[in-house]
């Protein structure tokens, strides 16, 4: 159970060896706000092409998204907030949604230690990324982060059956396990969302390390769905997993840790 930000606290006495790891993307490996900042600016630019005040639209998008970026209809609600008539939404929203989906950042920055940590982790166990969202958007994020070749498998939940299979649905977790050839009991998931990462991995029998980064860092774990470990960030998650990872064989035949 979580006792406070910055502490790694066992929520289970299970200490089985780890043979594979899955990781969330948004707000686990990088701050999702950095992507949204650029995406909302692009949407506002397109809105201005349609006669709206771009700065007002951008401010409304940021305000509405702050209520929860995954609640949906962010663009619709933002346009209503700046006074767009409801009848005009059906003509304007699809174009702005397409602008959001087409936004391709040139570069995004991972949290400190993520790139090196993933490289080290993958030298010892197979690693998959499990992420929710529009496939072209999520894959653009991975490319901009420089993580296109950082995983043994990339599972975008919408690609395996649509939005209804997003976490906490077990389908993306099962897909990742199948692609890694791993069992759930010996695989650990690392993510930030109690209702998605913690709850979803628990449904398939995986341990979950929750990181306290990003939009949902202050959200409490739901009763009965406590993570196995809670740590400040991804780098701390890797440190916590270290004792349970297999020993790596060096190229000279010797043994080494991370």
C-alpha positions in Angstrom: 0.0 0.0 0.0 1.1 3.6 -0.6 2.3 5.3 2.5 3.6 8.4 0.8 5.2 9.9 -2.3 8.8 8.7 -2.6 8.5 5.5 -0.6 8.6 2.0 -2.1 6.2 0.0 -0.1 5.4 -3.7 -0.5 1.7 -4.5 -0.9 2.4 -8.2 -1.2 4.9 -10.6 0.2 5.4 -12.2 -3.2 9.0 -12.1 -4.3 8.9 -14.3 -7.4 11.7 -13.8 -10.0 10.8 -11.5 -12.8 11.2 -12.9 -16.4 9.5 -10.0 -18.3 8.4 -6.4 -17.8 5.6 -4.4 -19.4 5.5 -0.6 -19.2 2.9 2.1 -19.7 3.8 5.1 -21.9 2.0 8.3 -21.1 3.0 9.9 -17.8 5.2 6.8 -17.0 8.0 7.2 -19.5 7.5 10.9 -20.2 5.2 13.7 -19.2 2.1 13.6 -21.4 1.6 17.3 -20.8 4.6 18.0 -23.2 2.7 16.2 -26.0 -0.6 17.9 -25.2 1.0 21.4 -25.2 2.0 21.0 -28.8 -1.2 19.2 -29.9 -3.5 21.8 -28.4 -1.5 24.5 -30.1 -2.0 22.7 -33.4 -5.7 22.3 -32.9 -5.9 26.0 -32.0 -4.2 27.0 -35.2 -6.7 25.0 -37.3 -9.5 26.6 -35.2 -8.2 30.0 -36.1 -8.4 29.1 -39.8 -12.1 28.7 -39.2 -12.6 32.1 -37.8 -12.1 31.4 -34.1 -9.6 33.1 -31.8 -6.8 30.6 -31.5 -5.5 31.7 -28.2 -9.0 31.5 -26.6 -9.5 28.0 -28.1 -6.1 26.8 -26.8 -6.8 28.2 -23.3 -10.2 26.4 -23.3 -8.6 23.1 -24.4 -6.0 23.3 -21.6 -8.8 24.1 -19.1 -11.0 21.3 -20.2 -8.2 18.7 -20.4 -7.2 19.6 -16.9 -10.4 18.0 -15.7 -9.0 14.7 -17.0 -7.4 14.3 -20.4 -9.0 10.9 -21.0 -12.6 11.9 -20.3 -13.3 12.4 -23.9 -15.0 15.2 -25.9 -12.3 17.6 -24.9 -12.5 19.5 -28.1 -16.3 19.6 -28.1 -16.4 21.0 -24.6 -13.6 23.5 -25.3 -15.5 24.9 -28.3 -18.7 25.3 -26.3 -16.6 27.1 -23.6 -15.5 29.7 -26.2 -19.1 30.2 -27.4 -19.3 28.0 -30.5 -22.9 27.2 -31.2 -23.8 23.5 -30.7 -25.0 23.2 -34.3 -21.6 24.2 -35.6 -19.8 21.5 -33.6 -20.7 18.7 -36.0 -18.9 20.5 -38.8 -16.0 21.8 -36.9 -15.1 19.1 -34.4 -14.1 16.4 -36.9 -11.6 18.7 -38.5 -10.1 19.6 -35.2 -10.0 16.0 -34.1 -8.1 15.2 -37.2 -5.7 18.0 -36.5 -5.0 16.4 -33.1 -4.6 13.0 -34.5 -2.3 14.3 -37.3 0.0 16.2 -34.9 3.4 14.7 -35.0 5.9 16.2 -32.5 9.5 16.3 -33.7 10.9 15.5 -30.3 9.6 14.6 -26.8 11.8 14.1 -23.8 11.6 11.1 -21.6 11.8 11.4 -17.8 15.4 11.2 -16.5 16.9 7.7 -16.6 14.2 6.2 -18.8 16.2 5.6 -22.0 19.2 4.1 -20.2 17.0 2.2 -17.9 15.0 0.6 -20.7 18.2 -0.4 -22.5 19.6 -2.0 -19.3 16.3 -3.7 -18.5 15.9 -5.1 -21.9 19.4 -6.6 -21.7 18.1 -8.8 -19.0 14.4 -9.5 -19.7 12.0 -8.9 -22.6 10.1 -5.6 -22.4 6.8 -4.6 -23.9 5.0 -1.2 -23.9 1.2 -1.2 -23.4 -0.5 2.0 -24.3 -4.0 3.3 -24.9 -5.0 5.9 -27.5 -5.3 6.5 -31.2 -2.7 4.3 -32.8 -1.1 6.9 -35.1 -0.9 9.3 -32.1 0.7 6.8 -29.8 3.2 5.6 -32.4 4.1 9.2 -33.1 4.8 9.8 -29.4 7.1 6.7 -29.3 9.0 7.9 -32.3 9.4 11.4 -31.0 10.7 10.0 -27.7 13.4 8.0 -29.5 11.9 4.8 -28.2 10.9 3.1 -31.6 13.4 0.3 -31.0 13.3 0.3 -27.2 10.8 -2.6 -26.8 10.4 -6.2 -27.8 6.7 -5.5 -28.4 4.5 -2.4 -28.6 0.8 -3.0 -27.8 -1.6 -0.2 -28.7 -4.9 -1.4 -27.3 -7.0 0.2 -30.0 -5.2 -1.9 -32.6 -6.3 -5.2 -31.1 -10.0 -4.5 -31.1 -10.9 -0.9 -30.5 -11.4 1.6 -27.7 -13.4 -0.8 -25.6 -10.3 -2.9 -25.1 -8.3 -0.1 -23.5 -6.9 -0.7 -20.0 -8.0 -1.9 -17.5 -9.4 -4.5 -20.0 -7.2 -7.6 -19.8 -6.9 -7.9 -23.6 -3.8 -5.6 -24.1 -2.1 -7.3 -21.1 -2.7 -10.7 -22.6 -1.5 -9.5 -26.0 1.7 -8.3 -24.5 2.3 -11.5 -22.6 1.7 -13.5 -25.7 4.1 -11.4 -27.8 6.8 -11.7 -25.1 6.1 -15.4 -24.5 5.8 -14.6 -20.8 3.7 -15.8 -18.0 1.6 -13.3 -15.9 3.0 -14.5 -12.5 6.5 -13.7 -13.5 5.8 -10.5 -15.4 5.7 -7.0 -13.8 3.8 -4.0 -15.2 5.0 -0.5 -14.5 2.5 2.3 -14.9 1.0 5.5 -13.3 -2.8 4.9 -13.4 -4.5 3.1 -10.5 -7.7 2.6 -12.5 -5.9 1.4 -15.7 -2.4 0.1 -15.0 -2.9 -1.3 -11.4 -6.4 -2.6 -11.9 -5.7 -4.0 -15.4 -2.6 -5.8 -14.6 -4.2 -7.3 -11.5 -7.0 -8.8 -13.6 -4.5 -11.0 -15.4 -2.4 -11.9 -12.3 0.5 -9.5 -12.9 2.3 -7.5 -10.2 2.2 -3.8 -10.8 4.7 -1.1 -9.8 2.9 2.3 -9.7 5.0 5.4 -10.4 3.9 8.7 -9.0 4.4 10.9 -12.0 2.1 12.8 -14.3 -1.5 13.8 -14.2 -2.7 11.1 -11.9 0.1 11.1 -9.3 -2.2 12.3 -6.6 -5.0 9.8 -7.3 -5.4 7.3 -4.5 -5.4 3.6 -5.3 -8.9 2.0 -5.2 -9.7 -0.3 -2.3 -8.8 -3.8 -3.2 -6.5 -2.7 -6.1 -3.4 -1.7 -4.3 -0.1 -1.9 -6.4 2.6 -4.3 -5.4 5.0 -1.4 -5.1 4.7 2.4 -5.2 7.7 4.4 -6.2 8.4 8.0 -7.2 9.3 7.5 -10.8 10.4 5.0 -13.5 14.1 5.1 -12.5 13.1 4.2 -8.9 10.9 1.4 -10.3 13.8 -0.2 -12.0 15.9 0.0 -8.9 13.2 -1.7 -6.9 12.9 -4.5 -9.5 16.7 -5.0 -9.6 16.9 -7.8 -7.0 14.4 -9.9 -8.8 15.8 -9.6 -12.3 18.0 -12.4 -13.7 21.7 -12.0 -13.6 23.1 -10.7 -16.9 26.0 -12.6 -18.5 28.7 -10.2 -19.8 30.2 -10.7 -23.2 33.5 -11.8 -21.5 31.5 -14.6 -19.8 31.5 -13.1 -16.4 28.4 -12.1 -14.4 27.1 -8.6 -13.8 24.1 -6.9 -12.4 22.5 -4.0 -14.2 
